[in-house]
Amino acid sequence: MRDFVLALGVALVAALALLLLRRADVALVPGSEPPASRVESSLAPAQTEQASAPVATPEPAAGEASSLWLLPDGTRVATLNGATDAPPLAEYWGTTVPWSPIVGIERNDQGIDWYLHQNGSYSTTQVVWRSDLNRHMAMTRVAHQAPVAAPVPAARPDR
């Protein structure tokens, strides 16, 4: 069992690495990419609008669906794309990139709204079908800018 868990962990890390290294203009799932306005592209620029300032609000009552998203600084903003009960953004923001305030909302070419952060990061919430739970749930996504490693040339066997 331990070997299986280790192999599964290695496979997940490899899959994540492939996702991070793939070309920015290729989406595996419609709407999976943040807006193209920050990436050189032949696509039309993404629509940008001013984001509402995060507001301090009380936590929703138990059992009540929340359309507010808790940010790492303790403030809340509206969830995007019809999501409710989204987990706190701090769970997905990570520790390698410092928190950055929201400065706008952009819509990608698939119609998915993303929060644009001051440092160029993007975050969003969406409703997705979870077949394992047999229901719809909120999904959180974060995209940070990072340098891209140069491709490694394929090894050529000596002839």
VMD Tcl script that builds the backbone (N, CA, C; Angstrom):
set m [mol new atoms 477]
animate dup $m
set s [atomselect $m all]
$s set {name element resname resid chain x y z} {
  {N N MET 1 A 0.827 -1.191 0.000}
  {CA C MET 1 A 0.000 0.000 0.000}
  {C C MET 1 A 0.866 1.247 0.000}
  {N N ARG 2 A 1.948 1.224 0.783}
  {CA C ARG 2 A 2.834 2.383 0.863}
  {C C ARG 2 A 3.469 2.666 -0.491}
  {N N ASP 3 A 3.873 1.612 -1.215}
  {CA C ASP 3 A 4.458 1.785 -2.543}
  {C C ASP 3 A 3.436 2.369 -3.513}
  {N N PHE 4 A 2.195 1.948 -3.393}
  {CA C PHE 4 A 1.145 2.476 -4.251}
  {C C PHE 4 A 0.945 3.971 -4.013}
  {N N VAL 5 A 0.896 4.374 -2.747}
  {CA C VAL 5 A 0.711 5.784 -2.404}
  {C C VAL 5 A 1.900 6.596 -2.902}
  {N N LEU 6 A 3.098 6.077 -2.754}
  {CA C LEU 6 A 4.290 6.761 -3.243}
  {C C LEU 6 A 4.244 6.896 -4.759}
  {N N ALA 7 A 3.885 5.830 -5.465}
  {CA C ALA 7 A 3.799 5.881 -6.929}
  {C C ALA 7 A 2.721 6.864 -7.370}
  {N N LEU 8 A 1.612 6.881 -6.671}
  {CA C LEU 8 A 0.546 7.824 -6.998}
  {C C LEU 8 A 1.013 9.258 -6.787}
  {N N GLY 9 A 1.735 9.496 -5.707}
  {CA C GLY 9 A 2.274 10.835 -5.436}
  {C C GLY 9 A 3.238 11.283 -6.516}
  {N N VAL 10 A 4.110 10.389 -6.939}
  {CA C VAL 10 A 5.068 10.710 -8.008}
  {C C VAL 10 A 4.319 11.012 -9.302}
  {N N ALA 11 A 3.301 10.242 -9.608}
  {CA C ALA 11 A 2.516 10.465 -10.825}
  {C C ALA 11 A 1.813 11.818 -10.776}
  {N N LEU 12 A 1.271 12.183 -9.624}
  {CA C LEU 12 A 0.598 13.474 -9.487}
  {C C LEU 12 A 1.578 14.632 -9.634}
  {N N VAL 13 A 2.750 14.509 -9.047}
  {CA C VAL 13 A 3.775 15.556 -9.189}
  {C C VAL 13 A 4.199 15.682 -10.642}
  {N N ALA 14 A 4.384 14.557 -11.333}
  {CA C ALA 14 A 4.762 14.595 -12.747}
  {C C ALA 14 A 3.672 15.252 -13.583}
  {N N ALA 15 A 2.416 14.927 -13.299}
  {CA C ALA 15 A 1.307 15.531 -14.039}
  {C C ALA 15 A 1.260 17.033 -13.796}
  {N N LEU 16 A 1.478 17.459 -12.557}
  {CA C LEU 16 A 1.498 18.885 -12.242}
  {C C LEU 16 A 2.644 19.581 -12.965}
  {N N ALA 17 A 3.801 18.952 -12.998}
  {CA C ALA 17 A 4.949 19.535 -13.699}
  {C C ALA 17 A 4.651 19.697 -15.183}
  {N N LEU 18 A 4.024 18.707 -15.779}
  {CA C LEU 18 A 3.660 18.814 -17.200}
  {C C LEU 18 A 2.678 19.951 -17.432}
  {N N LEU 19 A 1.712 20.094 -16.534}
  {CA C LEU 19 A 0.754 21.188 -16.669}
  {C C LEU 19 A 1.446 22.536 -16.563}
  {N N LEU 20 A 2.407 22.649 -15.663}
  {CA C LEU 20 A 3.096 23.918 -15.475}
  {C C LEU 20 A 4.038 24.239 -16.623}
  {N N LEU 21 A 4.557 23.233 -17.287}
  {CA C LEU 21 A 5.522 23.457 -18.351}
  {C C LEU 21 A 4.899 23.518 -19.731}
  {N N ARG 22 A 3.614 23.198 -19.850}
  {CA C ARG 22 A 3.016 23.199 -21.181}
  {C C ARG 22 A 2.905 24.629 -21.690}
  {N N ARG 23 A 2.729 24.754 -22.982}
  {CA C ARG 23 A 2.638 26.076 -23.593}
  {C C ARG 23 A 1.440 26.824 -23.034}
  {N N ALA 24 A 1.585 28.142 -22.832}
  {CA C ALA 24 A 0.540 28.957 -22.238}
  {C C ALA 24 A -0.677 29.094 -23.139}
  {N N ASP 25 A -0.535 28.881 -24.470}
  {CA C ASP 25 A -1.677 29.094 -25.349}
  {C C ASP 25 A -2.422 27.804 -25.659}
  {N N VAL 26 A -2.141 26.720 -24.952}
  {CA C VAL 26 A -2.841 25.466 -25.169}
  {C C VAL 26 A -3.616 25.118 -23.907}
  {N N ALA 27 A -4.919 25.034 -24.017}
  {CA C ALA 27 A -5.761 24.710 -22.870}
  {C C ALA 27 A -6.166 23.251 -22.933}
  {N N LEU 28 A -6.058 22.550 -21.827}
  {CA C LEU 28 A -6.478 21.158 -21.772}
  {C C LEU 28 A -7.989 21.050 -21.618}
  {N N VAL 29 A -8.583 22.013 -20.926}
  {CA C VAL 29 A -10.014 22.025 -20.676}
  {C C VAL 29 A -10.513 23.415 -21.035}
  {N N PRO 30 A -11.646 23.517 -21.748}
  {CA C PRO 30 A -12.152 24.849 -22.055}
  {C C PRO 30 A -12.286 25.683 -20.786}
  {N N GLY 31 A -11.801 26.920 -20.841}
  {CA C GLY 31 A -11.894 27.817 -19.699}
  {C C GLY 31 A -10.827 27.592 -18.661}
  {N N SER 32 A -9.859 26.710 -18.929}
  {CA C SER 32 A -8.867 26.395 -17.913}
  {C C SER 32 A -7.735 27.395 -17.841}
  {N N GLU 33 A -7.635 28.254 -18.812}
  {CA C GLU 33 A -6.561 29.236 -18.821}
  {C C GLU 33 A -7.069 30.593 -18.371}
  {N N PRO 34 A -6.214 31.364 -17.674}
  {CA C PRO 34 A -6.594 32.734 -17.362}
  {C C PRO 34 A -6.663 33.545 -18.645}
  {N N PRO 35 A -7.203 34.749 -18.594}
  {CA C PRO 35 A -7.329 35.561 -19.801}
  {C C PRO 35 A -5.989 35.768 -20.490}
  {N N ALA 36 A -6.043 35.924 -21.802}
  {CA C ALA 36 A -4.838 36.007 -22.616}
  {C C ALA 36 A -4.205 37.389 -22.609}
  {N N SER 37 A -4.776 38.350 -21.924}
  {CA C SER 37 A -4.252 39.707 -21.996}
  {C C SER 37 A -2.851 39.815 -21.421}
  {N N ARG 38 A -2.439 38.912 -20.569}
  {CA C ARG 38 A -1.105 38.960 -19.983}
  {C C ARG 38 A -0.126 38.039 -20.723}
  {N N VAL 39 A -0.610 37.333 -21.724}
  {CA C VAL 39 A 0.213 36.416 -22.498}
  {C C VAL 39 A 0.175 36.889 -23.937}
  {N N GLU 40 A 1.334 36.966 -24.601}
  {CA C GLU 40 A 1.327 37.367 -25.995}
  {C C GLU 40 A 0.489 36.374 -26.761}
  {N N SER 41 A -0.463 36.898 -27.511}
  {CA C SER 41 A -1.393 36.032 -28.206}
  {C C SER 41 A -1.995 36.787 -29.368}
  {N N SER 42 A -2.437 36.050 -30.379}
  {CA C SER 42 A -3.117 36.674 -31.501}
  {C C SER 42 A -4.598 36.855 -31.195}
  {N N LEU 43 A -5.048 36.383 -30.029}
  {CA C LEU 43 A -6.442 36.518 -29.651}
  {C C LEU 43 A -6.740 37.961 -29.267}
  {N N ALA 44 A -7.999 38.346 -29.364}
  {CA C ALA 44 A -8.402 39.678 -28.928}
  {C C ALA 44 A -8.142 39.812 -27.432}
  {N N PRO 45 A -7.815 41.020 -26.964}
  {CA C PRO 45 A -7.545 41.177 -25.532}
  {C C PRO 45 A -8.760 40.820 -24.693}
  {N N ALA 46 A -8.497 40.360 -23.498}
  {CA C ALA 46 A -9.579 39.983 -22.589}
  {C C ALA 46 A -10.314 41.232 -22.128}
  {N N GLN 47 A -11.580 41.062 -21.783}
  {CA C GLN 47 A -12.344 42.169 -21.239}
  {C C GLN 47 A -11.914 42.374 -19.799}
  {N N THR 48 A -11.666 43.637 -19.420}
  {CA C THR 48 A -11.243 43.950 -18.059}
  {C C THR 48 A -12.227 44.921 -17.448}
  {N N GLU 49 A -12.568 44.701 -16.209}
  {CA C GLU 49 A -13.404 45.656 -15.495}
  {C C GLU 49 A -12.826 45.838 -14.106}
  {N N GLN 50 A -13.150 46.946 -13.493}
  {CA C GLN 50 A -12.657 47.235 -12.153}
  {C C GLN 50 A -13.315 46.285 -11.168}
  {N N ALA 51 A -12.536 45.680 -10.297}
  {CA C ALA 51 A -13.096 44.786 -9.285}
  {C C ALA 51 A -13.612 45.609 -8.119}
  {N N SER 52 A -14.656 45.109 -7.499}
  {CA C SER 52 A -15.124 45.788 -6.300}
  {C C SER 52 A -14.104 45.558 -5.195}
  {N N ALA 53 A -13.952 46.548 -4.355}
  {CA C ALA 53 A -12.989 46.433 -3.266}
  {C C ALA 53 A -13.442 45.334 -2.315}
  {N N PRO 54 A -12.503 44.513 -1.821}
  {CA C PRO 54 A -12.880 43.498 -0.840}
  {C C PRO 54 A -13.530 44.165 0.370}
  {N N VAL 55 A -14.509 43.511 0.922}
  {CA C VAL 55 A -15.226 44.079 2.063}
  {C C VAL 55 A -15.164 43.124 3.246}
  {N N ALA 56 A -15.126 43.700 4.432}
  {CA C ALA 56 A -15.177 42.887 5.639}
  {C C ALA 56 A -16.634 42.558 5.900}
  {N N THR 57 A -16.970 41.285 5.901}
  {CA C THR 57 A -18.355 40.870 6.112}
  {C C THR 57 A -18.391 39.745 7.124}
  {N N PRO 58 A -19.515 39.597 7.811}
  {CA C PRO 58 A -19.614 38.495 8.764}
  {C C PRO 58 A -19.667 37.162 8.028}
  {N N GLU 59 A -19.256 36.137 8.723}
  {CA C GLU 59 A -19.312 34.792 8.151}
  {C C GLU 59 A -20.777 34.385 7.964}
  {N N PRO 60 A -21.092 33.685 6.855}
  {CA C PRO 60 A -22.474 33.269 6.647}
  {C C PRO 60 A -22.948 32.315 7.749}
  {N N ALA 61 A -24.266 32.314 7.970}
  {CA C ALA 61 A -24.843 31.425 8.979}
  {C C ALA 61 A -24.628 29.971 8.570}
  {N N ALA 62 A -24.526 29.095 9.544}
  {CA C ALA 62 A -24.326 27.674 9.284}
  {C C ALA 62 A -25.440 27.143 8.392}
  {N N GLY 63 A -25.069 26.372 7.382}
  {CA C GLY 63 A -26.042 25.779 6.482}
  {C C GLY 63 A -26.492 26.711 5.367}
  {N N GLU 64 A -26.073 27.960 5.397}
  {CA C GLU 64 A -26.455 28.935 4.383}
  {C C GLU 64 A -25.371 28.994 3.306}
  {N N ALA 65 A -25.769 28.880 2.038}
  {CA C ALA 65 A -24.803 28.935 0.943}
  {C C ALA 65 A -24.206 30.335 0.868}
  {N N SER 66 A -22.908 30.404 0.689}
  {CA C SER 66 A -22.221 31.690 0.635}
  {C C SER 66 A -21.730 31.980 -0.772}
  {N N SER 67 A -21.995 33.188 -1.239}
  {CA C SER 67 A -21.448 33.619 -2.518}
  {C C SER 67 A -20.283 34.573 -2.285}
  {N N LEU 68 A -19.711 34.528 -1.074}
  {CA C LEU 68 A -18.535 35.334 -0.752}
  {C C LEU 68 A -17.328 34.423 -0.604}
  {N N TRP 69 A -16.189 34.935 -1.030}
  {CA C TRP 69 A -14.943 34.175 -1.038}
  {C C TRP 69 A -13.977 34.800 -0.063}
  {N N LEU 70 A -13.501 34.036 0.898}
  {CA C LEU 70 A -12.564 34.523 1.906}
  {C C LEU 70 A -11.163 34.606 1.313}
  {N N LEU 71 A -10.582 35.804 1.379}
  {CA C LEU 71 A -9.241 36.040 0.847}
  {C C LEU 71 A -8.197 35.857 1.940}
  {N N PRO 72 A -6.939 35.658 1.572}
  {CA C PRO 72 A -5.894 35.449 2.575}
  {C C PRO 72 A -5.717 36.603 3.563}
  {N N ASP 73 A -6.125 37.824 3.181}
  {CA C ASP 73 A -5.989 38.963 4.098}
  {C C ASP 73 A -7.189 39.118 5.029}
  {N N GLY 74 A -8.154 38.179 4.975}
  {CA C GLY 74 A -9.311 38.201 5.869}
  {C C GLY 74 A -10.521 38.917 5.309}
  {N N THR 75 A -10.388 39.569 4.161}
  {CA C THR 75 A -11.537 40.213 3.536}
  {C C THR 75 A -12.254 39.216 2.644}
  {N N ARG 76 A -13.422 39.612 2.129}
  {CA C ARG 76 A -14.218 38.737 1.273}
  {C C ARG 76 A -14.611 39.487 0.007}
  {N N VAL 77 A -14.700 38.749 -1.088}
  {CA C VAL 77 A -15.212 39.279 -2.354}
  {C C VAL 77 A -16.242 38.288 -2.875}
  {N N ALA 78 A -16.998 38.723 -3.868}
  {CA C ALA 78 A -17.993 37.842 -4.473}
  {C C ALA 78 A -17.291 36.689 -5.191}
  {N N THR 79 A -17.855 35.483 -5.070}
  {CA C THR 79 A -17.333 34.375 -5.857}
  {C C THR 79 A -17.659 34.653 -7.319}
  {N N LEU 80 A -16.972 34.006 -8.223}
  {CA C LEU 80 A -17.167 34.212 -9.651}
  {C C LEU 80 A -17.854 33.015 -10.280}
  {N N ASN 81 A -18.459 33.234 -11.431}
  {CA C ASN 81 A -19.007 32.173 -12.280}
  {C C ASN 81 A -20.064 31.316 -11.589}
  {N N GLY 82 A -20.839 31.918 -10.699}
  {CA C GLY 82 A -21.950 31.220 -10.064}
  {C C GLY 82 A -21.574 30.267 -8.947}
  {N N ALA 83 A -20.338 30.276 -8.517}
  {CA C ALA 83 A -19.902 29.355 -7.457}
  {C C ALA 83 A -20.445 29.787 -6.099}
  {N N THR 84 A -20.739 28.820 -5.248}
  {CA C THR 84 A -21.106 29.075 -3.856}
  {C C THR 84 A -20.279 28.158 -2.972}
  {N N ASP 85 A -20.077 28.601 -1.756}
  {CA C ASP 85 A -19.330 27.825 -0.754}
  {C C ASP 85 A -17.920 27.462 -1.225}
  {N N ALA 86 A -17.257 28.394 -1.889}
  {CA C ALA 86 A -15.881 28.155 -2.336}
  {C C ALA 86 A -14.948 28.124 -1.128}
  {N N PRO 87 A -13.981 27.207 -1.120}
  {CA C PRO 87 A -13.030 27.175 -0.009}
  {C C PRO 87 A -12.194 28.456 0.020}
  {N N PRO 88 A -11.646 28.828 1.163}
  {CA C PRO 88 A -10.834 30.041 1.253}
  {C C PRO 88 A -9.694 30.030 0.229}
  {N N LEU 89 A -9.439 31.178 -0.373}
  {CA C LEU 89 A -8.398 31.279 -1.389}
  {C C LEU 89 A -7.017 30.933 -0.834}
  {N N ALA 90 A -6.792 31.170 0.443}
  {CA C ALA 90 A -5.488 30.868 1.048}
  {C C ALA 90 A -5.108 29.394 0.887}
  {N N GLU 91 A -6.102 28.505 0.795}
  {CA C GLU 91 A -5.824 27.076 0.626}
  {C C GLU 91 A -5.184 26.780 -0.727}
  {N N TYR 92 A -5.346 27.666 -1.696}
  {CA C TYR 92 A -4.849 27.424 -3.053}
  {C C TYR 92 A -3.805 28.438 -3.501}
  {N N TRP 93 A -3.660 29.555 -2.799}
  {CA C TRP 93 A -2.728 30.607 -3.207}
  {C C TRP 93 A -1.285 30.119 -3.145}
  {N N GLY 94 A -0.957 29.301 -2.162}
  {CA C GLY 94 A 0.400 28.790 -2.014}
  {C C GLY 94 A 1.240 29.694 -1.130}
  {N N THR 95 A 2.451 29.262 -0.866}
  {CA C THR 95 A 3.332 30.015 0.026}
  {C C THR 95 A 4.522 30.637 -0.705}
  {N N THR 96 A 4.705 30.305 -1.982}
  {CA C THR 96 A 5.873 30.827 -2.704}
  {C C THR 96 A 5.640 32.218 -3.283}
  {N N VAL 97 A 4.377 32.626 -3.398}
  {CA C VAL 97 A 4.042 33.944 -3.939}
  {C C VAL 97 A 3.301 34.713 -2.853}
  {N N PRO 98 A 3.808 35.892 -2.459}
  {CA C PRO 98 A 3.107 36.674 -1.427}
  {C C PRO 98 A 1.712 37.087 -1.897}
  {N N TRP 99 A 0.794 37.245 -0.956}
  {CA C TRP 99 A -0.559 37.669 -1.284}
  {C C TRP 99 A -0.511 38.997 -2.032}
  {N N SER 100 A -1.381 39.137 -3.017}
  {CA C SER 100 A -1.448 40.342 -3.837}
  {C C SER 100 A -2.913 40.751 -3.977}
  {N N PRO 101 A -3.234 42.030 -3.763}
  {CA C PRO 101 A -4.630 42.475 -3.828}
  {C C PRO 101 A -5.245 42.328 -5.214}
  {N N ILE 102 A -6.550 42.212 -5.243}
  {CA C ILE 102 A -7.304 42.133 -6.498}
  {C C ILE 102 A -7.429 43.536 -7.079}
  {N N VAL 103 A -7.167 43.652 -8.393}
  {CA C VAL 103 A -7.257 44.959 -9.047}
  {C C VAL 103 A -8.277 44.984 -10.187}
  {N N GLY 104 A -8.809 43.846 -10.585}
  {CA C GLY 104 A -9.783 43.835 -11.665}
  {C C GLY 104 A -10.340 42.446 -11.892}
  {N N ILE 105 A -11.268 42.373 -12.829}
  {CA C ILE 105 A -11.862 41.100 -13.251}
  {C C ILE 105 A -11.694 41.013 -14.753}
  {N N GLU 106 A -11.225 39.879 -15.238}
  {CA C GLU 106 A -11.081 39.668 -16.680}
  {C C GLU 106 A -11.829 38.406 -17.072}
  {N N ARG 107 A -12.347 38.404 -18.292}
  {CA C ARG 107 A -13.076 37.250 -18.824}
  {C C ARG 107 A -12.240 36.642 -19.934}
  {N N ASN 108 A -12.004 35.323 -19.881}
  {CA C ASN 108 A -11.222 34.673 -20.936}
  {C C ASN 108 A -12.104 34.362 -22.138}
  {N N ASP 109 A -11.497 33.781 -23.169}
  {CA C ASP 109 A -12.234 33.522 -24.407}
  {C C ASP 109 A -13.305 32.443 -24.250}
  {N N GLN 110 A -13.319 31.741 -23.135}
  {CA C GLN 110 A -14.356 30.733 -22.875}
  {C C GLN 110 A -15.471 31.278 -21.985}
  {N N GLY 111 A -15.402 32.575 -21.645}
  {CA C GLY 111 A -16.446 33.192 -20.828}
  {C C GLY 111 A -16.273 33.006 -19.339}
  {N N ILE 112 A -15.108 32.562 -18.885}
  {CA C ILE 112 A -14.843 32.363 -17.461}
  {C C ILE 112 A -14.247 33.653 -16.892}
  {N N ASP 113 A -14.840 34.178 -15.822}
  {CA C ASP 113 A -14.324 35.377 -15.158}
  {C C ASP 113 A -13.202 34.997 -14.207}
  {N N TRP 114 A -12.143 35.809 -14.199}
  {CA C TRP 114 A -10.977 35.624 -13.338}
  {C C TRP 114 A -10.691 36.935 -12.617}
  {N N TYR 115 A -10.327 36.863 -11.342}
  {CA C TYR 115 A -9.807 38.040 -10.653}
  {C C TYR 115 A -8.359 38.233 -11.094}
  {N N LEU 116 A -8.010 39.470 -11.435}
  {CA C LEU 116 A -6.634 39.839 -11.743}
  {C C LEU 116 A -6.050 40.458 -10.488}
  {N N HIS 117 A -4.874 39.987 -10.084}
  {CA C HIS 117 A -4.213 40.503 -8.890}
  {C C HIS 117 A -3.114 41.483 -9.287}
  {N N GLN 118 A -2.735 42.337 -8.363}
  {CA C GLN 118 A -1.753 43.389 -8.605}
  {C C GLN 118 A -0.435 42.839 -9.146}
  {N N ASN 119 A -0.035 41.658 -8.729}
  {CA C ASN 119 A 1.239 41.077 -9.166}
  {C C ASN 119 A 1.129 40.300 -10.477}
  {N N GLY 120 A -0.050 40.301 -11.124}
  {CA C GLY 120 A -0.230 39.584 -12.381}
  {C C GLY 120 A -0.796 38.187 -12.222}
  {N N SER 121 A -1.003 37.731 -10.991}
  {CA C SER 121 A -1.627 36.425 -10.760}
  {C C SER 121 A -3.112 36.511 -11.091}
  {N N TYR 122 A -3.734 35.360 -11.285}
  {CA C TYR 122 A -5.169 35.262 -11.523}
  {C C TYR 122 A -5.749 34.244 -10.553}
  {N N SER 123 A -7.008 34.463 -10.173}
  {CA C SER 123 A -7.715 33.472 -9.358}
  {C C SER 123 A -9.183 33.475 -9.774}
  {N N THR 124 A -9.830 32.327 -9.618}
  {CA C THR 124 A -11.240 32.227 -9.983}
  {C C THR 124 A -11.918 31.121 -9.199}
  {N N THR 125 A -13.231 31.156 -9.258}
  {CA C THR 125 A -14.060 30.066 -8.755}
  {C C THR 125 A -14.993 29.670 -9.884}
  {N N GLN 126 A -15.344 28.402 -9.933}
  {CA C GLN 126 A -16.266 27.877 -10.932}
  {C C GLN 126 A -17.088 26.771 -10.297}
  {N N VAL 127 A -18.194 26.465 -10.926}
  {CA C VAL 127 A -18.998 25.322 -10.508}
  {C C VAL 127 A -18.638 24.162 -11.424}
  {N N VAL 128 A -18.289 23.026 -10.837}
  {CA C VAL 128 A -17.956 21.832 -11.618}
  {C C VAL 128 A -18.750 20.644 -11.086}
  {N N TRP 129 A -18.990 19.682 -11.966}
  {CA C TRP 129 A -19.672 18.445 -11.570}
  {C C TRP 129 A -18.659 17.486 -10.979}
  {N N ARG 130 A -18.924 16.992 -9.776}
  {CA C ARG 130 A -18.078 15.994 -9.126}
  {C C ARG 130 A -18.810 14.670 -9.189}
  {N N SER 131 A -18.428 13.821 -10.143}
  {CA C SER 131 A -19.104 12.534 -10.297}
  {C C SER 131 A -18.871 11.637 -9.081}
  {N N ASP 132 A -17.735 11.812 -8.392}
  {CA C ASP 132 A -17.474 10.996 -7.207}
  {C C ASP 132 A -18.418 11.358 -6.061}
  {N N LEU 133 A -18.911 12.600 -6.042}
  {CA C LEU 133 A -19.844 13.037 -5.002}
  {C C LEU 133 A -21.277 13.142 -5.518}
  {N N ASN 134 A -21.426 12.960 -6.829}
  {CA C ASN 134 A -22.726 13.026 -7.484}
  {C C ASN 134 A -23.422 14.382 -7.268}
  {N N ARG 135 A -22.625 15.468 -7.367}
  {CA C ARG 135 A -23.190 16.819 -7.209}
  {C C ARG 135 A -22.227 17.867 -7.762}
  {N N HIS 136 A -22.756 19.073 -7.920}
  {CA C HIS 136 A -21.938 20.204 -8.331}
  {C C HIS 136 A -21.233 20.786 -7.105}
  {N N MET 137 A -20.015 21.309 -7.320}
  {CA C MET 137 A -19.250 21.921 -6.237}
  {C C MET 137 A -18.459 23.100 -6.776}
  {N N ALA 138 A -18.057 23.982 -5.870}
  {CA C ALA 138 A -17.191 25.098 -6.236}
  {C C ALA 138 A -15.764 24.588 -6.408}
  {N N MET 139 A -15.103 25.081 -7.443}
  {CA C MET 139 A -13.693 24.763 -7.685}
  {C C MET 139 A -12.932 26.079 -7.664}
  {N N THR 140 A -11.787 26.095 -7.027}
  {CA C THR 140 A -10.921 27.267 -6.973}
  {C C THR 140 A -9.706 27.020 -7.839}
  {N N ARG 141 A -9.310 28.044 -8.591}
  {CA C ARG 141 A -8.120 27.934 -9.436}
  {C C ARG 141 A -7.271 29.179 -9.244}
  {N N VAL 142 A -5.956 28.989 -9.232}
  {CA C VAL 142 A -5.006 30.091 -9.109}
  {C C VAL 142 A -3.938 29.902 -10.165}
  {N N ALA 143 A -3.570 30.993 -10.831}
  {CA C ALA 143 A -2.493 30.959 -11.827}
  {C C ALA 143 A -1.503 32.068 -11.491}
  {N N HIS 144 A -0.284 31.659 -11.118}
  {CA C HIS 144 A 0.783 32.616 -10.831}
  {C C HIS 144 A 1.724 32.690 -12.018}
  {N N GLN 145 A 2.285 33.862 -12.238}
  {CA C GLN 145 A 3.298 33.990 -13.279}
  {C C GLN 145 A 4.596 33.386 -12.755}
  {N N ALA 146 A 5.315 32.744 -13.632}
  {CA C ALA 146 A 6.584 32.130 -13.255}
  {C C ALA 146 A 7.446 31.991 -14.494}
  {N N PRO 147 A 8.751 31.993 -14.315}
  {CA C PRO 147 A 9.604 31.777 -15.486}
  {C C PRO 147 A 9.389 30.371 -16.035}
  {N N VAL 148 A 9.513 30.252 -17.322}
  {CA C VAL 148 A 9.339 28.964 -17.983}
  {C C VAL 148 A 10.718 28.396 -18.285}
  {N N ALA 149 A 10.919 27.150 -17.921}
  {CA C ALA 149 A 12.194 26.494 -18.196}
  {C C ALA 149 A 12.338 26.267 -19.695}
  {N N ALA 150 A 13.566 26.402 -20.182}
  {CA C ALA 150 A 13.830 26.139 -21.593}
  {C C ALA 150 A 13.616 24.659 -21.870}
  {N N PRO 151 A 13.068 24.334 -23.047}
  {CA C PRO 151 A 12.870 22.923 -23.357}
  {C C PRO 151 A 14.204 22.176 -23.435}
  {N N VAL 152 A 14.194 20.975 -22.966}
  {CA C VAL 152 A 15.398 20.138 -23.013}
  {C C VAL 152 A 15.382 19.368 -24.318}
  {N N PRO 153 A 16.449 19.505 -25.126}
  {CA C PRO 153 A 16.450 18.770 -26.399}
  {C C PRO 153 A 16.453 17.262 -26.145}
  {N N ALA 154 A 15.770 16.558 -27.023}
  {CA C ALA 154 A 15.725 15.102 -26.923}
  {C C ALA 154 A 17.114 14.519 -27.168}
  {N N ALA 155 A 17.453 13.526 -26.375}
  {CA C ALA 155 A 18.747 12.858 -26.552}
  {C C ALA 155 A 18.736 12.088 -27.872}
  {N N ARG 156 A 19.807 12.229 -28.628}
  {CA C ARG 156 A 19.898 11.507 -29.910}
  {C C ARG 156 A 20.924 10.405 -29.756}
  {N N PRO 157 A 20.542 9.202 -30.064}
  {CA C PRO 157 A 21.505 8.092 -29.946}
  {C C PRO 157 A 22.632 8.272 -30.962}
  {N N ASP 158 A 23.832 7.950 -30.540}
  {CA C ASP 158 A 24.985 7.997 -31.459}
  {C C ASP 158 A 24.839 6.906 -32.504}
  {N N ARG 159 A 25.217 7.243 -33.706}
  {CA C ARG 159 A 25.089 6.269 -34.789}
  {C C ARG 159 A 26.402 5.681 -35.131}
}
mol reanalyze $m
mol bondsrecalc $m
mol representation Tube
mol addrep $m
